[in-house]
Amino acid sequence: MVGLAGLLADEGRLSAQDANAVDPLIAKPGHFRGRAKHVVHLFMNGGPSHVDTFDPKPMLDQYHGKPLPTSTLRTERKTGAAMRSPFAFQKYGQSGIEVSELFAKTAAHIDDIAVIRSLHAEVPNHEPSLMLMNCGDGRLSRPSFGAWVNYGLGTENRNLPGFIVMCPGGYPIVATQNWRSSFLPGACQGTYLDTNHTDIDKLIANIRNSRLSLVDQRRQLDLVKQLNVIHAEERQHAPLLEARIQSFELAYRMQTEAAEAFDLNREPKHVREMYGNGTHGRQLLITRRLIERGVRFIQIWSGAGQPWDNHDALQAQHQKLSGDWDGPIAAFLTDLKQCGLFDETLILWGGEFGRTPVAELPSLSGRDHNHYGFSCWLAGGGVKGGVVHGATDDFGFQAIENPVHVHDLHATMLHLLGFDHERLTYRYAGRDFRLTDVAGHVIHDVIA
């Protein structure tokens, strides 16, 4: 059989037929030596306000309660006067980057963070913006970023999923579409965990077999595999069947390692105290343990639905949400550095879009969706720290300096993982598809 590396070497792609002939999760190199080996996506679903977190706009103080002096862009809902930020900004680190008090603990690491203030998406709606951020397309069924990374690099640990999704309390908007594999091999898709649960049997459903021992389960799986092989031989192309077989095998192997990986009581007391007792602290400590065990892509959501979608009472809600995240993020960054994992872990913080600098009517208490310009940040994994890339206008409405489309963000992250985003492709239905579609440029200014 032709080796997987050989198949990839020519043009960086596998056909759907070739992919079925090899193990889609075998560990393999990228197109060149990448700086990052793992990705952690901290997803603030719902859309955090950039002008209240990482993009200070003093002009909003001057025009608070008044119409903006420039013509405003069209918003999804009715909006009115400018709304100043209720939160104070100050400079942090040697770089002197301004960050809101909402993320003061995270800001202690600002010299290791690249803030992108000119990100923009395509429409001001959650569903297509989530799909764009996660799958590179806001309309059609496409593989998720995590699936592409697992397809391209494979996994370093066959006893755990290569792509794990944690969201406490249930699914975010559009649910499992956010971590689908689509036409990529099914083994590349995300495995969802409801991290509201701390009991391993509830966190990972059916992790233990109450009736059969591991030996008996192995005999049972071997029989099922033999029957499936016979079934597959009668069909030239059965990726769903192959994905089902691999899922059975993974579920069996997880019994030997998952319980230990998710047992936070194995961590020293001072480490658990550093992360705190909250859900996000627990999720991030689990994440560090998963990175240590070779899990390739981990996505952590704020919660079910769209928690950051604060159309009113933004001050109280953003304060609560950031309070739940700020300390754990700072602890996570500190812990990665102490464990020697920071330089090989690429971290993305952000939502599917930002929020308007003008208030949503009828009162000055909340903000509408804003896809014209918003912020995210990157850290670790070859990112140049202590830099700001791009800018929105004086009020934070639209990206005007070095605009960064979501395709550019994806291209940059793939570059840090060792991929030319134009060559990481998969042939499906007569076309070579990629995460960045037919666009995307690497942002070299944020690469160390």
Legacy VTK file of the C-alpha trace (Angstrom):
# vtk DataFile Version 3.0
C-alpha trace
ASCII
DATASET POLYDATA
POINTS 448 float
0.000 0.000 0.000
1.287 3.489 -0.794
2.237 5.324 2.416
0.034 8.207 3.546
2.952 10.640 3.541
3.636 9.710 -0.065
0.047 10.326 -1.046
0.149 13.742 0.590
3.527 14.782 -0.741
2.460 15.539 -4.311
-0.290 18.110 -3.839
-1.195 17.916 -0.165
-4.471 16.116 -0.738
-6.155 12.736 -0.686
-9.041 11.745 -2.864
-12.128 10.410 -1.134
-11.286 6.950 -2.491
-7.682 7.096 -1.265
-8.809 8.288 2.162
-10.797 5.095 2.621
-7.739 3.017 1.830
-5.690 4.457 4.700
-6.233 5.392 8.329
-7.455 9.033 8.242
-6.166 9.715 11.759
-2.636 8.365 11.430
-0.169 11.011 12.655
1.483 12.734 9.687
3.485 15.881 8.932
2.165 19.061 7.381
3.534 20.705 4.255
6.357 22.241 6.296
7.437 22.270 9.914
4.719 24.021 11.895
5.149 25.868 15.160
1.917 24.549 16.688
0.838 20.960 17.328
-2.490 21.614 19.020
-5.322 24.139 18.725
-7.501 25.437 21.563
-10.468 27.546 20.442
-12.072 29.555 23.246
-15.426 30.330 21.657
-17.368 33.239 23.143
-20.551 32.277 21.304
-23.146 34.989 20.903
-20.704 37.757 20.025
-18.723 39.617 22.716
-18.464 43.362 22.345
-15.025 44.329 21.076
-15.462 47.968 22.172
-15.954 46.679 25.732
-13.085 44.169 25.741
-10.073 44.562 23.411
-10.786 47.633 21.228
-11.082 50.871 23.273
-12.959 53.747 21.628
-12.724 57.032 23.600
-14.842 58.799 20.976
-17.859 56.866 22.263
-17.565 58.772 25.543
-17.816 62.045 23.665
-20.853 60.990 21.634
-22.635 58.893 24.258
-26.391 59.317 23.807
-25.930 61.208 20.537
-26.034 60.139 16.882
-22.672 59.257 15.370
-21.258 62.118 13.265
-20.684 59.753 10.354
-23.323 57.805 8.461
-23.941 54.553 10.277
-23.870 51.159 8.671
-26.999 49.076 8.397
-27.680 46.985 11.488
-29.791 43.881 11.936
-32.103 45.508 14.487
-33.070 49.116 15.140
-30.225 51.020 16.739
-29.845 54.627 17.796
-27.310 56.764 19.608
-23.715 55.975 20.445
-23.171 53.982 23.635
-19.957 54.397 25.589
-18.300 51.449 27.248
-19.182 51.104 30.924
-15.803 49.468 31.491
-12.410 51.093 32.036
-9.455 50.319 29.779
-5.810 50.492 30.746
-2.428 49.605 29.266
-0.774 46.327 30.187
2.663 44.782 29.802
5.726 46.158 28.095
3.710 46.418 24.881
1.245 48.803 26.518
-1.765 47.288 24.754
-5.055 48.570 26.143
-7.471 45.982 27.502
-10.757 46.352 29.354
-11.068 45.658 33.055
-13.280 42.728 32.033
-10.144 40.779 31.109
-7.590 42.277 33.476
-6.171 38.874 34.489
-5.871 37.722 30.903
-4.230 41.064 30.097
-1.359 40.149 32.416
-0.291 37.890 29.525
-0.756 40.552 26.832
2.920 40.451 25.826
2.283 36.872 24.670
-0.945 37.754 22.819
-1.590 39.114 19.320
-4.823 41.128 19.265
-6.539 41.359 15.889
-8.852 44.395 15.902
-9.922 44.300 12.254
-11.650 40.950 11.881
-14.783 40.968 9.751
-17.402 38.436 8.672
-20.156 38.503 6.048
-23.594 38.835 7.645
-24.933 39.920 11.067
-26.680 36.642 11.858
-25.546 33.967 14.307
-26.102 30.873 12.186
-24.105 31.814 9.059
-21.447 33.580 11.124
-20.962 30.504 13.299
-20.666 28.374 10.184
-18.163 30.786 8.660
-16.023 30.873 11.801
-16.145 27.114 12.279
-16.392 25.734 8.751
-15.245 28.487 6.408
-18.644 28.809 4.714
-21.787 30.466 6.037
-24.253 28.667 3.807
-23.202 25.207 2.626
-22.257 22.033 4.461
-18.494 22.130 4.867
-16.032 20.396 7.217
-15.170 22.203 10.437
-11.764 23.668 11.216
-11.107 20.934 13.785
-11.975 18.246 11.239
-9.543 19.785 8.717
-6.762 19.857 11.314
-7.336 16.218 12.236
-7.488 15.262 8.568
-4.235 17.095 7.866
-2.172 16.111 10.920
-3.904 13.035 12.309
-3.814 12.354 16.019
-1.039 11.528 18.484
-3.272 9.481 20.792
-5.497 6.718 19.436
-7.185 6.206 22.813
-8.868 9.629 22.779
-10.722 11.575 20.076
-8.504 13.882 18.047
-11.155 16.635 18.164
-13.041 17.309 21.404
-15.800 19.902 21.885
-16.844 21.072 25.349
-20.000 23.109 25.845
-21.708 23.199 29.253
-25.458 22.815 29.428
-26.175 21.693 25.865
-25.488 22.652 22.277
-24.736 26.126 20.911
-26.747 27.516 18.003
-26.767 25.161 14.951
-25.558 22.418 17.293
-23.355 19.673 15.832
-22.943 21.476 12.501
-20.239 23.511 14.272
-17.928 20.488 14.561
-19.026 18.278 11.670
-16.699 16.408 9.319
-19.036 16.795 6.304
-17.351 15.067 3.347
-14.075 14.461 5.228
-13.695 11.031 6.886
-16.163 10.697 9.740
-13.362 9.939 12.204
-12.279 13.609 11.893
-15.452 15.099 13.402
-15.674 16.513 16.909
-16.738 14.553 19.985
-19.116 16.579 22.143
-19.028 16.685 25.964
-21.477 18.478 28.268
-19.048 19.818 30.846
-21.785 20.724 33.272
-21.252 17.131 34.370
-18.324 16.134 36.568
-19.176 12.432 36.852
-17.245 10.614 34.105
-20.248 8.371 33.365
-22.376 11.451 32.617
-19.631 13.509 31.012
-18.935 10.740 28.490
-22.069 8.698 27.888
-21.615 4.916 27.989
-17.917 5.174 28.820
-18.197 1.989 30.859
-19.876 -1.268 29.906
-21.846 -2.549 32.880
-22.301 -6.040 31.409
-19.129 -7.041 29.588
-15.481 -7.060 30.566
-12.859 -5.490 28.290
-11.867 -8.985 27.086
-15.448 -9.876 26.181
-15.974 -6.516 24.512
-12.838 -7.090 22.417
-14.182 -10.454 21.233
-17.516 -8.833 20.420
-15.890 -6.010 18.461
-13.693 -8.435 16.538
-16.790 -10.301 15.408
-18.578 -7.095 14.444
-15.476 -5.965 12.551
-15.342 -9.196 10.571
-18.977 -8.810 9.578
-18.455 -5.174 8.649
-15.417 -6.014 6.515
-17.513 -8.525 4.561
-20.219 -5.884 4.203
-17.702 -3.245 3.069
-16.096 -5.515 0.473
-19.421 -5.604 -1.349
-19.377 -1.806 -1.576
-16.544 0.088 -3.223
-17.068 3.319 -1.320
-18.628 3.221 2.158
-17.126 6.044 4.249
-20.021 6.079 6.703
-19.507 2.396 7.421
-15.783 2.927 7.914
-16.503 5.847 10.274
-18.887 3.649 12.262
-16.257 0.913 12.591
-13.659 3.420 13.765
-16.081 4.933 16.278
-16.633 1.491 17.843
-12.899 0.955 18.124
-12.315 4.408 19.639
-15.102 3.915 22.173
-13.473 0.680 23.267
-10.018 2.246 23.619
-11.363 5.289 25.478
-12.367 3.088 28.398
-8.694 2.623 29.242
-7.640 6.276 29.140
-10.571 8.717 29.195
-11.464 8.181 32.845
-7.914 9.058 33.874
-7.652 12.038 31.504
-10.801 13.676 32.853
-10.110 12.962 36.544
-9.062 16.359 37.892
-8.495 14.932 41.357
-5.194 13.646 39.997
-4.026 17.272 39.762
-2.231 18.908 42.720
-4.440 21.026 44.931
-2.605 24.267 44.097
-3.212 23.712 40.376
-6.944 23.106 40.886
-7.135 26.222 43.061
-5.368 28.278 40.385
-8.086 27.378 37.849
-10.908 27.852 40.369
-14.099 25.917 40.964
-16.104 27.251 38.018
-17.115 25.378 34.906
-14.684 27.199 32.618
-11.797 26.602 34.990
-12.653 22.913 34.972
-12.917 22.891 31.169
-9.532 24.557 30.761
-7.787 22.269 33.224
-9.239 19.289 31.346
-7.960 20.923 28.153
-4.406 21.109 29.462
-4.588 17.427 30.397
-5.901 16.558 26.924
-3.091 18.517 25.259
-0.581 16.571 27.336
-2.138 13.395 25.953
-1.864 14.474 22.340
-5.408 15.610 21.537
-5.114 17.736 18.420
-8.034 20.204 18.515
-10.117 21.291 21.507
-12.985 23.750 21.267
-14.474 25.244 24.430
-17.767 27.113 24.256
-19.212 29.582 26.756
-22.438 27.613 27.034
-25.600 26.456 25.316
-27.304 28.845 22.917
-25.576 32.228 22.613
-24.563 33.564 26.051
-22.714 36.680 24.793
-25.689 37.877 22.711
-26.383 40.831 24.996
-28.934 43.042 23.224
-29.779 44.618 26.575
-28.297 44.662 30.089
-24.889 44.323 28.456
-22.968 45.714 31.400
-24.213 43.116 33.875
-24.145 40.207 31.448
-20.698 40.901 29.989
-19.382 41.402 33.523
-20.729 38.017 34.602
-19.504 36.184 31.497
-16.017 37.693 31.536
-15.791 37.060 35.276
-16.368 33.375 34.605
-13.653 33.296 31.917
-10.929 35.778 32.864
-9.285 33.983 35.794
-9.379 30.533 34.171
-7.873 31.855 30.913
-5.029 33.483 32.813
-4.489 30.260 34.785
-4.511 28.227 31.571
-1.877 30.410 29.908
0.286 30.294 33.033
-0.098 26.524 33.311
0.784 25.911 29.659
3.995 27.903 30.125
4.896 26.036 33.317
4.297 22.692 31.595
6.282 23.630 28.490
3.186 23.384 26.270
2.575 27.045 25.424
4.887 27.187 22.404
3.233 24.184 20.759
-0.377 25.156 21.516
-2.183 27.685 19.318
-4.968 29.488 21.209
-7.793 31.476 19.596
-10.201 33.633 21.625
-13.266 35.255 20.067
-16.871 34.991 18.944
-18.667 34.767 15.613
-18.849 38.587 15.373
-18.733 41.687 17.582
-21.290 44.258 18.641
-22.296 47.718 17.455
-20.988 50.942 19.021
-24.544 52.272 18.810
-27.164 51.102 21.270
-30.070 48.900 20.405
-33.341 50.751 20.872
-35.187 51.699 22.991
-32.525 52.233 25.700
-28.774 52.678 26.107
-28.189 49.269 27.646
-27.286 46.801 24.890
-25.682 46.420 21.486
-26.715 44.763 18.217
-24.653 42.316 16.140
-21.685 43.752 14.251
-19.912 41.778 11.537
-18.263 44.833 9.929
-15.399 44.908 12.409
-14.578 43.068 15.633
-11.719 41.591 17.646
-10.152 38.245 18.427
-6.771 37.257 19.806
-4.189 34.556 19.207
-1.489 33.252 21.543
1.124 30.480 21.708
2.091 28.206 18.836
4.353 30.614 16.953
2.244 33.750 17.487
4.081 37.061 17.922
3.031 38.403 21.298
2.466 41.985 22.368
1.175 43.197 18.997
-2.056 44.700 17.687
-2.995 44.053 14.073
-5.498 46.201 12.222
-8.012 48.734 13.470
-11.655 49.697 13.292
-12.836 53.274 12.767
-12.954 55.832 15.583
-16.177 54.337 16.912
-15.452 50.630 16.396
-18.067 50.075 13.697
-16.027 48.875 10.716
-12.550 47.470 10.041
-10.617 50.123 8.126
-6.932 49.294 8.678
-5.535 45.907 7.562
-8.949 44.199 7.429
-8.837 40.486 8.295
-11.515 38.195 6.894
-12.250 34.926 8.674
-10.567 33.137 5.734
-7.381 35.098 6.528
-7.588 34.031 10.171
-7.956 30.379 9.135
-5.107 30.639 6.617
-2.852 32.078 9.330
-3.705 29.392 11.859
-3.148 26.634 9.286
0.225 28.208 8.469
1.215 28.025 12.147
0.250 24.337 12.087
2.496 23.715 9.091
0.053 23.963 6.184
-0.213 25.936 3.004
-3.958 26.556 3.173
-4.213 26.423 -0.623
-2.748 22.893 -0.695
-4.661 21.316 2.199
-7.506 20.092 -0.001
-9.925 17.217 -0.389
-11.453 16.143 -3.674
-15.215 15.749 -3.430
-17.885 15.804 -6.145
-15.298 16.638 -8.780
-13.786 19.621 -6.963
-10.847 20.210 -4.635
-12.270 21.803 -1.487
-10.360 23.609 1.250
-11.165 25.370 4.528
-10.493 28.811 3.045
-12.533 28.171 -0.130
-10.854 30.296 -2.842
-9.663 33.102 -0.560
-7.476 33.735 2.466
-4.091 35.362 3.085
-1.639 34.589 5.876
-1.256 37.479 8.352
2.541 37.472 8.705
2.493 40.400 11.132
1.161 38.166 13.925
3.678 35.357 13.340
6.861 35.309 15.439
LINES 1 449
448 0 1 2 3 4 5 6 7 8 9 10 11 12 13 14 15 16 17 18 19 20 21 22 23 24 25 26 27 28 29 30 31 32 33 34 35 36 37 38 39 40 41 42 43 44 45 46 47 48 49 50 51 52 53 54 55 56 57 58 59 60 61 62 63 64 65 66 67 68 69 70 71 72 73 74 75 76 77 78 79 80 81 82 83 84 85 86 87 88 89 90 91 92 93 94 95 96 97 98 99 100 101 102 103 104 105 106 107 108 109 110 111 112 113 114 115 116 117 118 119 120 121 122 123 124 125 126 127 128 129 130 131 132 133 134 135 136 137 138 139 140 141 142 143 144 145 146 147 148 149 150 151 152 153 154 155 156 157 158 159 160 161 162 163 164 165 166 167 168 169 170 171 172 173 174 175 176 177 178 179 180 181 182 183 184 185 186 187 188 189 190 191 192 193 194 195 196 197 198 199 200 201 202 203 204 205 206 207 208 209 210 211 212 213 214 215 216 217 218 219 220 221 222 223 224 225 226 227 228 229 230 231 232 233 234 235 236 237 238 239 240 241 242 243 244 245 246 247 248 249 250 251 252 253 254 255 256 257 258 259 260 261 262 263 264 265 266 267 268 269 270 271 272 273 274 275 276 277 278 279 280 281 282 283 284 285 286 287 288 289 290 291 292 293 294 295 296 297 298 299 300 301 302 303 304 305 306 307 308 309 310 311 312 313 314 315 316 317 318 319 320 321 322 323 324 325 326 327 328 329 330 331 332 333 334 335 336 337 338 339 340 341 342 343 344 345 346 347 348 349 350 351 352 353 354 355 356 357 358 359 360 361 362 363 364 365 366 367 368 369 370 371 372 373 374 375 376 377 378 379 380 381 382 383 384 385 386 387 388 389 390 391 392 393 394 395 396 397 398 399 400 401 402 403 404 405 406 407 408 409 410 411 412 413 414 415 416 417 418 419 420 421 422 423 424 425 426 427 428 429 430 431 432 433 434 435 436 437 438 439 440 441 442 443 444 445 446 447
